[in-house]
Amino acid sequence: MRWLAGVNESGGKTYLNKEQFEELWGWLQVPVLVAVAERKASAGSSRVEVEIPIAAACETAREAGYELGKFLELWGMRDGRETVSAEEPSVSQ
């Protein structure tokens, strides 16, 4: 998964590639789109269901300066989960 998000190391820190990360989050929303289509939901609600998670992840990554460890910490706080170490990611997340 690291190569899909463009994860790379620089100066002892691990970073995400902005464009690859955003594209990956977009593709991760495909199951949501399929579920919405199966429910025959209105176009407005399907857009919201997909755009909100993508926007939230992209905003969190931007706030973290695209540093993986900071992103995981902020994302965990945002979702009310315990923080996750970039070196030892939890399998359940």
Residue, then its C-alpha position, 0 to 999 in steps of 0.5 A: m500500500r505504501w507505493l499507492a500512497g507514494v510513501n517516501e522517506s526524507g530527512g528521517k521522516t515518512y511522507l505521503n505524496k499529495e497527488q497519489f494519496e488523494e487519488l488513493w482515497g478517491w478509489l477507496q470510495v468506490p465501494v461507497l459509490v456502488a452501495v449508493a447506486e444499489r440503493k438508488a439514492s439521490a445524486g446529491s446524497s451520493r456525492v456527499e457520502v463520497e466527498i466528505p471522507i475524501a475532503a476530510a482525509c485530504e484536509t487532515a493530510r494537509e494539516a499534517g504537512y503530508e507527514l505520515g506519522k502526523f497524519l495518522e495521529l490527527w486522523g486517529m484523533r479526528d475519528g476518536r480512535e487511539t493514535v497509531s504509530a507510523e512504524e507499527p500500524s494497527v491491523s484493525q485500522 
